[in-house]
Amino acid sequence: MMAGITTAIGISLHNFPEGIAVYMTALKGLRVGLPLALAIAAHNIPEGMAVAVPIYASTGSRWQAIKYATLSGACEPLGALFIGAIFTPYLTPSIIHASLASVAGIMVFLCIRELIPMTLKYIEPEAAVLSNGVGMFAIFISIHYLNAYL
């Protein structure tokens, strides 16, 4: 159960700034905000499973697994509401751009520092590169077709 709770806490801390990023990107317009919101929504599915599976495995309770996965996911809209309710009057275009660049930099750092080394512990480098390439191509195609319809 501890692994599931630890994962839930980590994903909650990860989701709060994602909500902020979605909110601030949506301020730039539908063509920018919607693709990011959909991409984040899609990657929330495996995040929810990462929380729910260890909880379910340790407790045998679907309710507990759903509860923890839902609570960790709820931090994302809370991040958006927090920024929207408190800081909207102060969000100039420069602050929005700097904030989005900061979030992107933090995510790149986390990928290089944490995710890549962890990935290479469990799978071969060729498989990691292939899965990353497939994922990036899937996101590219999704955004391309989404922009074609907006």
Secondary structure, 3 states (H helix, E strand, C coil): CHHHHHHHHHHHHHHHHHHHHHHHHHCCCHHHHHHHHHHHHHHHHHHHHHHHHHHHHHHCCHHHHHHHHHHHHHHHHHHHHHHHHHCHHHCCHHHHHHHHHHHHHHHHHHHHHHHHHHHHHHCCHHHHHHHHHHHHHHHHHHHHHHHHHC
